[in-house]
Amino acid sequence: MRDDICTIPVSEIFEKKDGCPICRMRDTIEERMTDYILGDAMMEPDVRIETNKTGFCEYHYGKMMSRRGRLQLALMLQTHINEINSGIFKKKLFNSDRKKGESAKQISDTCFICTKIEWGLSRMIDTVYRCYESERDFRDMFNGQPMFCLPHYERLLNGVSKKDMRRYGSEFAENLNRITAAYSGALYEDLSKYCAMYDYRSKEGADWGSSRDAVERTVAFLNGRSYDPDK
């Protein structure tokens, strides 16, 4: 696999101020990886060997099936199933039911795309720390973000190293807490407004304000994935 498949300039992600920037990083890597798997990866034997062993998770199977390229997916599934048949179900000496179950669980618990997303995202987050420590313009972009989802807030906060962020580690954590707390507080207000709009005492034709999509935004904040009711 090409080394640059997950390389996306971090500063470009933070130039935009719309939702969680770490979610945008993940989504960008995910889109590129999905395109890659249904395209160039078909011609790379080392990738096919890996996908034959691991397969994909439910979410990424669904993502691939929603796109064009069913033949590419079918070809990968063909060799993946062949790997399963020969590795789990073929009669072999000492291949007990326990070992078969363990092998099936290992395949079910792994995903090629998830692994590559994590590989790319962890390196990009390391770059976030380095840029915050060394670049004033990046600090301004980071501090001006509208929100961080809760899972990525936790990851960023727990990943701060005093050794690597000697000068700006405390400021980084302070701004991360400020941004996330403010957004979470605003969500509560919007959810309260949303619930109040269904109260029998609510005036007909009252203004929903910013509360109309409060449920969707709260779910996205809590789990790091946007919810599309039309899908």
C-alpha positions as CSV (number, residue, x, y, z in Angstrom):
1,M,0.0,0.0,0.0
2,R,1.3,3.4,-0.8
3,D,2.7,5.3,2.2
4,D,0.8,8.5,1.3
5,I,-2.7,7.0,1.1
6,C,-3.6,8.5,4.5
7,T,-1.4,11.6,4.3
8,I,-3.7,14.7,4.4
9,P,-2.3,18.1,5.5
10,V,-3.7,18.8,9.0
11,S,-3.8,22.5,8.5
12,E,-6.3,22.1,5.6
13,I,-8.6,20.3,7.9
14,F,-8.5,23.0,10.6
15,E,-9.0,25.8,8.1
16,K,-12.7,24.8,7.9
17,K,-14.9,25.5,10.9
18,D,-17.8,23.1,10.6
19,G,-18.2,20.3,13.1
20,C,-15.4,18.3,14.7
21,P,-12.1,18.6,12.9
22,I,-11.0,15.2,14.0
23,C,-14.1,13.7,12.5
24,R,-13.3,15.5,9.3
25,M,-9.8,13.9,9.4
26,R,-11.3,10.4,9.9
27,D,-14.0,10.9,7.2
28,T,-11.4,12.1,4.7
29,I,-9.1,9.1,5.4
30,E,-12.1,6.8,5.2
31,E,-13.3,8.1,1.9
32,R,-9.8,7.8,0.4
33,M,-9.4,4.3,1.8
34,T,-12.8,3.2,0.5
35,D,-12.0,4.6,-3.0
36,Y,-8.6,2.9,-2.8
37,I,-10.0,-0.5,-1.8
38,L,-12.5,-0.4,-4.7
39,G,-9.9,0.8,-7.1
40,D,-6.1,0.5,-7.1
41,A,-6.0,-2.0,-4.3
42,M,-7.3,-4.7,-6.6
43,M,-3.9,-4.7,-8.4
44,E,-1.8,-4.9,-5.2
45,P,-1.1,-8.4,-4.1
46,D,0.0,-7.4,-0.6
47,V,-3.3,-5.6,0.0
48,R,-5.3,-8.6,-1.2
49,I,-3.4,-10.9,1.1
50,E,-4.2,-8.7,4.0
51,T,-7.9,-8.2,3.1
52,N,-8.2,-12.0,2.6
53,K,-7.2,-12.5,6.2
54,T,-9.1,-9.6,7.9
55,G,-12.1,-8.7,5.8
56,F,-14.1,-5.6,6.8
57,C,-16.5,-4.5,9.5
58,E,-20.3,-4.2,9.1
59,Y,-20.1,-0.5,8.7
60,H,-17.5,-0.5,5.9
61,Y,-19.1,-3.4,4.1
62,G,-22.2,-1.2,3.9
63,K,-20.2,1.8,2.8
64,M,-18.6,-0.2,0.0
65,M,-21.9,-1.8,-1.1
66,S,-23.5,1.7,-1.4
67,R,-21.0,2.6,-4.1
68,R,-20.4,1.5,-7.6
69,G,-17.8,-1.3,-7.9
70,R,-19.7,-4.4,-6.9
71,L,-17.4,-6.5,-9.1
72,Q,-14.3,-5.3,-7.2
73,L,-16.0,-6.1,-3.9
74,A,-17.2,-9.5,-5.2
75,L,-13.6,-10.4,-6.2
76,M,-12.3,-9.5,-2.8
77,L,-15.1,-11.4,-1.1
78,Q,-14.4,-14.4,-3.3
79,T,-10.8,-14.7,-2.1
80,H,-11.7,-13.7,1.4
81,I,-14.3,-16.5,1.6
82,N,-11.8,-18.9,0.1
83,E,-9.4,-18.0,2.9
84,I,-12.1,-18.7,5.5
85,N,-13.0,-22.0,3.9
86,S,-9.4,-23.2,3.8
87,G,-8.4,-21.8,7.2
88,I,-11.5,-22.6,9.3
89,F,-13.6,-25.3,7.6
90,K,-11.1,-27.4,5.9
91,K,-10.5,-30.7,7.7
92,K,-7.1,-30.4,9.4
93,L,-5.3,-32.3,12.2
94,F,-5.7,-30.6,15.6
95,N,-8.2,-28.1,14.2
96,S,-10.6,-28.3,17.1
97,D,-13.9,-26.5,17.5
98,R,-12.3,-24.1,19.9
99,K,-9.6,-23.1,17.4
100,K,-12.3,-22.7,14.7
101,G,-14.3,-20.4,16.9
102,E,-11.2,-18.4,17.8
103,S,-10.3,-18.0,14.1
104,A,-13.8,-16.9,13.2
105,K,-13.8,-14.4,16.1
106,Q,-10.5,-13.0,14.9
107,I,-11.9,-12.4,11.4
108,S,-15.1,-11.0,12.8
109,D,-13.3,-8.5,15.0
110,T,-11.0,-7.1,12.4
111,C,-11.5,-4.6,9.5
112,F,-8.9,-3.6,6.9
113,I,-10.3,-0.1,6.5
114,C,-10.7,0.5,10.3
115,T,-7.0,-0.5,10.8
116,K,-5.8,1.9,8.1
117,I,-8.0,4.7,9.4
118,E,-6.6,4.3,12.9
119,W,-3.0,4.2,11.5
120,G,-3.5,7.4,9.6
121,L,-5.6,9.2,12.3
122,S,-3.1,8.5,15.1
123,R,-0.3,10.1,13.0
124,M,-2.4,13.1,12.1
125,I,-3.3,13.6,15.8
126,D,0.4,13.5,16.6
127,T,0.8,16.2,14.0
128,V,-1.9,18.3,15.7
129,Y,0.1,18.3,18.9
130,R,3.3,19.2,17.1
131,C,1.6,22.0,15.1
132,Y,-0.1,23.5,18.2
133,E,3.3,23.5,20.0
134,S,5.2,25.1,17.2
135,E,2.8,27.2,15.0
136,R,0.9,30.2,16.2
137,D,-1.4,30.2,13.1
138,F,-2.4,26.6,13.8
139,R,-3.1,27.5,17.5
140,D,-5.4,30.2,16.3
141,M,-7.2,27.8,14.0
142,F,-7.5,25.1,16.7
143,N,-8.8,27.6,19.3
144,G,-11.4,28.9,16.9
145,Q,-13.0,25.5,16.2
146,P,-16.8,25.4,17.0
147,M,-16.7,21.9,18.6
148,F,-15.0,18.6,19.2
149,C,-17.1,15.4,19.5
150,L,-16.9,13.7,22.8
151,P,-14.9,10.6,21.6
152,H,-12.3,12.8,20.0
153,Y,-12.3,15.3,22.9
154,E,-11.3,12.4,25.1
155,R,-8.7,11.2,22.7
156,L,-7.1,14.6,22.3
157,L,-7.2,15.3,26.0
158,N,-5.7,12.0,27.1
159,G,-3.1,12.1,24.4
160,V,-1.4,15.3,25.5
161,S,2.2,14.6,26.5
162,K,4.0,17.0,28.8
163,K,7.2,15.8,27.2
164,D,6.0,16.7,23.7
165,M,4.0,19.8,24.6
166,R,6.2,21.5,27.2
167,R,5.1,25.1,26.3
168,Y,1.5,24.8,25.2
169,G,0.2,21.6,26.7
170,S,-1.8,23.4,29.4
171,E,-3.2,25.9,26.9
172,F,-4.1,23.2,24.5
173,A,-6.1,21.3,27.2
174,E,-7.7,24.6,28.4
175,N,-9.0,25.5,25.0
176,L,-10.1,22.0,24.2
177,N,-12.1,22.0,27.5
178,R,-13.5,25.4,26.8
179,I,-14.7,24.6,23.3
180,T,-16.2,21.3,24.1
181,A,-17.9,22.5,27.3
182,A,-19.4,25.4,25.5
183,Y,-20.8,23.2,22.7
184,S,-22.2,20.7,25.2
185,G,-23.9,23.4,27.1
186,A,-25.4,24.8,24.0
187,L,-26.7,21.3,23.1
188,Y,-28.5,21.1,26.4
189,E,-30.2,24.4,25.7
190,D,-31.3,23.3,22.3
191,L,-32.5,20.0,23.5
192,S,-34.5,21.7,26.2
193,K,-36.0,24.0,23.6
194,Y,-36.8,21.0,21.4
195,C,-38.6,19.2,24.2
196,A,-40.5,22.3,25.2
197,M,-41.8,22.7,21.6
198,Y,-43.8,19.5,22.1
199,D,-45.3,20.6,25.3
200,Y,-49.0,21.3,25.1
201,R,-48.4,24.7,26.6
202,S,-46.1,25.7,23.7
203,K,-47.5,28.4,21.4
204,E,-48.5,27.3,18.0
205,G,-46.1,28.5,15.4
206,A,-43.4,29.3,17.9
207,D,-39.9,29.6,16.6
208,W,-37.7,26.5,16.9
209,G,-34.5,28.5,16.6
210,S,-31.5,26.3,16.5
211,S,-33.2,23.4,18.2
212,R,-34.8,21.7,15.2
213,D,-31.8,19.4,14.6
214,A,-30.7,19.2,18.2
215,V,-31.2,15.5,18.4
216,E,-29.1,14.8,15.4
217,R,-26.3,17.1,16.6
218,T,-26.3,15.6,20.0
219,V,-26.0,12.0,18.6
220,A,-23.1,13.2,16.5
221,F,-21.4,14.9,19.5
222,L,-21.8,11.7,21.6
223,N,-20.6,9.1,19.1
224,G,-18.5,11.0,16.5
225,R,-20.8,10.0,13.6
226,S,-23.3,12.2,11.9
227,Y,-26.8,10.7,11.7
228,D,-28.6,11.0,8.3
229,P,-32.3,10.2,8.8
230,D,-32.7,9.6,5.0
231,K,-30.2,6.7,5.0
